[in-house]
Amino acid sequence: MELNIVLVQPQIPQNTGNIARTCAVTGARLHIIRPMGFTPTDKHLKRAGLDYWSYLDITYYDDLDDFFSRNDGEYFYFTTKAPNCYSDVSYPDRSFLFFGREDAGLPERLLFENMKRCVRIPMKSTLRSLNLSNSVAIGVY
C-alpha cells in the first residue's frame, strides 16, 4: 500500500526530521509544501532524521496549488476540528494524509471545503493538540 504524508508549511525542523524518519522506516512518501520555517539543510532537521535521509522519498512544492496539480489520490485532512475519528476511516491505496503547521494547523478554507475528509485524533478537549511528529506517527500506523 502506498501511503503519502503531506506537511503544509511545517515550521519546526526537529518535527519534520522526526516525520522524515517515520516515513523512511515505514516506506511512506513525504510531501512538503512551502513556505517552511527552516531550510532543507538545517542542522536540526538533519540531526532529527539521523542517517535515514537516503531512504526517504521526498518532494517539495511551492504551494497547495502546485501540490494538487501534481498528485492524485484520496486526501484526508488531520485536524482537531473534525467530526470523524481517524481510526474509523478506511484508507485506500495512494492515500494522502495532510498535516498543518505546528502553530496554525491546516488552512480553514481547505478544511471547510473537505469536511467529510477531515479526521481527528481523540484527545482531551481542554488541551490544544498533540505534537506534529506524534500526530503523523499515529496517522501512519
N, C-alpha and C positions, 0 to 999 in steps of 0.2 A: 504494500500500500504506500502510495506517495503522499507524504504529509508536508505541508508548507507552513512556515511560521512567518508572519508579516509584522514587522515592527514599524509603527508610524511615528516618525520623528523622535527616536529614543534620545534621552538626554544624559544618561549616566553610563560612562564607559564600562564600569565593572558589571553592571546588569547585562549589557549587550555581550560582553565577553563570556559571562556565565551562560547566557542563552545560546551563544555560538557553540560552546562546549556541549550543551544538551543536544543541540541539533546534530553536531558531529557524531556523538555516540549513538543517537537514535536513527540517523540517516535522514532526518528531516531537512528540507531545503530552507534556507534563511533568506528573507527578502527585507531589505532596509530602505525605508522611504525617507528621503531628506526633507528638510534640513535636520542634521543631528547636532547634539550638544557637544560633540567631540569630533576628532578626525579618525579615519581608519588606522592611522599609525600611532594613536595614543598609547602610551606605555601601560596605562591601567587596563585598557581594553585587551591588549596583547597578554598581559600577565593573567588576567581572569580567564582567558581562553586557553592558557598554557600552550602546550605543543599540539593542540588539536586543529589549528588553522588549516593545515594541509589536507585535512579530511572533510573540510566544510564546503558545501555548495552554497555560495552566497552571491546575491545580485543586489545592486544598488539602483535606486530610482530617484528621479528628480522631484516627483510629487505623486499624489494619488492618481492623477490622470495618466501619467506615464506608466504606473503600475497596471492599471486596468486595461490600458491599450496593449499590453504585452502578455497578459495572463488570462487564462480561462479555467474555471473550475467552480467548486462550491465554496462560497465565502461564509465565514462565521465570525462574529464580532464579540470579543470578550469585553464585558462592561459590568460595573456594579449596578447599572440601571436596567438590566434585562429581566424579563419575566420568566425566562426559561433557564433551568439549571443545565450547566454544560454536560453533566452525566446523563441527562435524559435525551440527548440528541445522538442520532446515528450519523457518523461522519464517513461519507463515501470516499473512495479513492480520489486523489487530487484535491483534497480539501485544503483550504487556506484559512488559518486561524489568525485573526487580526488582534493586535495588542497596541494600545496607545501610549502616549508619553507618560512618563512617571508622574509628572505634575498636573496633567490635564486629561488624561485618558484619550479616547478616540474623539474625532470631531463630532459635535452634536448632530450636524446635518447627515453624516454617514449613518449614525445610529437611528435617527428618525426615519430615514429612507429605507432602512433594512431591519426594522424592529423584529420581524419574525425570524431573523437570522442572528439575533443578539442572544448571547448566553452569559450566565454569571456563575461564579464560583461561590458557593454558600459561605457566609461569614456573619459574624455578629453585626447587627445593624447599627450599633453605636460606634463602630470603628470604620475608618475610611476605606482601606483596601490592603491587599497583600503586596509584597514586593513584586516587581515586574518579573524578575527571573524565576521566582517561585510560581507565579501565575502561569508562565509559559510551561514550566515543568509539569504542573498539574494538567494543563491542557494537552500536552504531548502524550502523557501517559494515560 
